[in-house]
């Protein structure tokens, strides 16, 4: 039986290859197998040509591989003695199902190492001059998935609490449900004048920012043709936005 391999759960960052960590690049360069999610072109260019490359990308309801299949492939390749990299956008443990994959690998007795990644929830707003915390505007921040609508019968999110939340709300994967999220927050008492920023394709070619008050942002986004991927920021920190590129995304 071959010696058991190892799996690295690696964060690819928000899309720019310059924002991969030094360790992520080093681990990726030595990989024998790479299971990767949807990646920006510059990051895809770093995939080692001699490795077995397995596309695990998910987009909406389209899944190249189901989650159970991904976990099974990682286990199988590691048991065959391979050095396996599971490459995920952002950070593996923030809405990346990295925790589930860690559990599956632990159960199979596979050695695992985490390589954290830069999360778009902080980096993308920052790149357009929106700090998610600021002493004059917000001393707390909450990050949530936009897959859950406020009207969902058994939501795991406390929308009443979010409507009262005085800090910054950052929403990932929320473009599809933006109108219902905004109206749901307003209906629960959040000020409709609360500023909102929608940052499309953050830190990638085509980066665009659309802003507006919470009570109108659904219509504004529709008229502007806002499309995923986009990071949604709700709160007073959005007032700090200026039309500038602080991270060289447009270079």
HELIX and SHEET records of a PDB file:
HELIX    1   1 UNK A   17  UNK A   19  5                                   3    
HELIX    2   2 UNK A   22  UNK A   29  1                                   8    
HELIX    3   3 UNK A   41  UNK A   44  1                                   4    
HELIX    4   4 UNK A   67  UNK A   79  1                                  13    
HELIX    5   5 UNK A   98  UNK A  107  1                                  10    
HELIX    6   6 UNK A  120  UNK A  127  1                                   8    
HELIX    7   7 UNK A  159  UNK A  164  1                                   6    
HELIX    8   8 UNK A  178  UNK A  187  1                                  10    
HELIX    9   9 UNK A  217  UNK A  224  1                                   8    
HELIX   10  10 UNK A  236  UNK A  240  5                                   5    
SHEET    1   A 5 UNK A  52  UNK A  55  0                                        
SHEET    2   A 5 UNK A  33  UNK A  36  1                                        
SHEET    3   A 5 UNK A  83  UNK A  88  1                                        
SHEET    4   A 5 UNK A   6  UNK A  11  1                                        
SHEET    5   A 5 UNK A 111  UNK A 115  1                                        
SHEET    1   B 2 UNK A  58  UNK A  59  0                                        
SHEET    2   B 2 UNK A  62  UNK A  63 -1                                        
SHEET    1   C 5 UNK A 141  UNK A 145  0                                        
SHEET    2   C 5 UNK A 168  UNK A 172  1                                        
SHEET    3   C 5 UNK A 230  UNK A 234 -1                                        
SHEET    4   C 5 UNK A 195  UNK A 200 -1                                        
SHEET    5   C 5 UNK A 208  UNK A 213 -1                                        
END                                                                             
